[in-house]
Amino acid sequence: MHDLGAPRAGDVALSAPAAPGASPVAVVRPRRRLMRWFDSWLRLFGMAVLLFLFVRTFLLEAFQIPSGSMERTLLAGDFLFVNKAVYGAQIPGTKARLPAFGSPHRGDVIVFAYPKDPSLNYVKRVVGVGGDTLAMRAGRLIVNGATQVEPYAQRTDSAHDFEVSDFSWQRDYLANGPDARRYYHATRDYWGPIVVPADHYFVLGDNRDNSLDSRFWGFVEKSALKGRPLLVYFSYDRGAAEPMPWLRDIRWSRLGSLIH
């Protein structure tokens, strides 16, 4: 470590004749000063990059909402800060995770790797945890025999229910046992009862009639968790037809809003 203000060995210095008893004053070349300034700036920049990567990998990450499956809670065009530490951030290049501070509960909004394509990140609300028995009747969620009150959920197309082949996965988890599989026919608004396995989660979008969620593709494994959304740091209307909607159509009232 060099002393502050002292020239390095080998520096060329010019000095005026010194008065008796006075110390000579060194004049360092401007190029040397520039190199020292650049070296100091480069170190600060490197530390800032390392700090950013650490925060992004283990603490906080920014995500954006591309669709309306979580309306009214989250809107297309919302940008979120997500707490990655709460469920134990994954160490890059490994399957190991840091210690978690908690686990998802019913009602929590979570970010996770989409089971059908882990390269995609989804955000939904947890409605069932390991051991819960879930069902839906006429679009009303039933958890462990109790019909749920869900003020955050909305219905936009309740008159048009439908059945698709994707619902067949539910037969392996029916609470009524193997005999019920033969006669089981699930639809978007009528399904179950099914039992959630340990260390798995059943998630739904708040926009129940416009959400590709656990009803279609199954449970979310604990290892797929990415984090819990904290707040909306930016939002704009993605549907705006004007040029540069991200600048002209900012939803100012949503900036800084917490996610519940």
N, C-alpha and C positions, 0 to 999 in steps of 0.2 A: 504494500500500500504506500502510495506517495504522499508526502506531506503536502498540505494545501498551500498553494502559492509558491512552492519551491521548484526551480527548474530541474529537469531531469539531467542525469549525467550525459554529456555529449551535446547538450544544447549550445548553440552559438549565441553568445551574449555580447552586446556592445555596451561599454560603460564610459562615462565621462570621467575626466580626472577627479579624483575624490579629494575633498578637503581633508586636512589633517584630522584624524580621529573619526571621520565619517565612513560609513559602510557604503560600498559601491551599489548602485541601483541597476539591476539586470533588466534588459529590454528583450523580451522573448519575441521571436519572429511571429508575425500574424498567422503564418501557416500552421505553426505549432499550436497556437491558440485555437484555430479552427478544428484541428484534428482532435484536440482534447474535448472541445464542445461536441463534436460529432460522436466521439466515443461515449461520452456521458449520455447523449440523447439516444444512442443506439441501445445502451443498456436499459434505460428507462422504457423504451419501446418494447424490448424483449420481455421485460418483467410484466408490462401491461398485457402483452399477448398471452403469456403463460397464465396470468391471473384470469383473463377472459376465458381461455380454454378450460381452466379448472372450474370456474363458475358454471360455464355452459355444460360441462360434462357431468358434474356432480351436484350442482345446486339449483340453478335456474336455467330454463330454456324458453325461447319464444316460439309460439305456434300461432297459426292462423286458421280461421274457420272458413272452409270453402263452400259449405252447404247449409241448408236450413233444418237439419234433423234435430237440432237442439233449441229451436225457437220455442218460447220467448226468452229462455235463459241466455242463449248465445245466438248471435245473428251472423249470417254470412257476411264476411268482411271484418269480423272482430279479430284482433290480434291479442294473444294472451301471454302472460308470464306464467310458467308452470313450475311448481315446486317439485324437483326431481329427488330431493333428499328424503322426503317424507316416507316413501316406500322402499328406500334403499336403491341408489343409483347403480346401474350396471357398470362394471369396470370394462372399458373398451377392449375388444379383442378376446374377451373371456366370457364365460357364463356366470362368473362370480359377481356378487352384489355387495355393496356396502351395507352395514347394519341399518335397518329401517327404524324410523321413529314412530310408526303406526301402521295400521292396515285399513283398507277401505271399509266403510260401514254403509248400511242402507241409506240412500239419500245423497251420498257423496258423488260429485262429478269427478270423473277420472279420465286420464289420457293413457292409452294403451296401444300396443302393436296389434293391428288387425290380424286375427287368427288365420284368415285365408291368404294373407299377403303381409308378412311382418315388416316389409319395407314401408308400409303405410301406417300412419298414426290416426287413431279414431278417438273421439271424445264422446262419452255417453254418461248416463247416470246409473249408479249401482242400485238395483232393486232387490237383489237376493244374494246372500253369502252362503258359504258352505253349510249344509244341513237344512236350509230353508226349503219349504214346499211352496211352489208358486203355481198360480193358475190365472187365467183371465177369462172373464165372462162379460160379453157385450162391451169390451174395451176397458172394463174396470179391473184393476190389478188386485189379486188376492194373495196375501202372504201369510202362510201358516194358519189359514182359515179365516183371516180377517181382511175385509175389503179396505183398501188403502185410500186415504184422502191425500190427493196429490195436487196441490195448488199450482205447481210448476208445469204440469202436463197440459197439453192442448190437443183438441181433436178438430181436424179441418175437413175430414172426409169420412165421417162415421157411418154414412149411409151405404158405403160400398165396401163390404168385407170380401175377402178372397182367400183361396187356398192355393198353395204352391208346393211343389215337390220338396223344396228346401226344409219344410217343417218335419220331414220324416225322421230327422235325427233325434227328435224329442222322445220317440218310442222307447229308446234304450234307458230313459231316465224317469219313466212313469212311476208315480207313487203307488198306483194300483196293482203293480206287478206285471209279470210277463203276459198273463192272460188278457190284459187290456190292450195289448199291442195290435191284436187282430182287428179290433173294431175302432181303433183310434184314428180320428180325422181332425187335424188341427187347422185353424185359420188364423188370420192376423189378429182377430178380436176374441176368438174362442180357442183356448188351448190349455193343456195341463189337466190335472196337477202333475208337476215334475219336481224332482228333488235335486238340489244343487250339490255337486260333489265337494268334498273338502278341498280347500285352497283354490277354489274357482269362484267366479262371480257371474251373475246374470245381469246384463245391462240393457237399458232401453233409452231411446231418444225421447226427449221431452215432447217433440212434435210427433206424437204416436202414429199418425197416419202417413207420415212421410219420413220414415227412419228405417234404415237397414241395420238391424241390431240383433241381439241374442235370439230373438224369436226365429230368425232365419238361419243363422250360422253357428249358434251354440254359445258355450260359456267362454269366459276370459280366464286364462290361467294366471296364477299369481306371478309367474315369471315374465308375463307380457306387460306388466304394469310399467308405465313411464313416469307418472306423477299426478299431482292434483293441481288443477288450475287455480291461480290466486286472484288475478284481476285482469281487466281489459285495459291495455295501455294505449291502444289505438283502435279506431273503428271507422269504416266508411261504407257507404252504400254500394255494394258490388253490382246491383241491378241498375244503377244510374246510367243513362244513355249519353250523358255529357262527356266531353273530353276530360281526361285526367280526373275520374271520380274520386280517386284516393286523395286528391287535393281539394276538390271543390265540394264534395259531398261528405265531409267529415261529420260523424255523429258525436258532437261535442259532449252531449249529456252522458255518453257511455264511457268516456275517458276516465280511467281510474276507478271504475266501478268494481266492487268485489263480486266474486262468483259463488253462488250458493246453490 
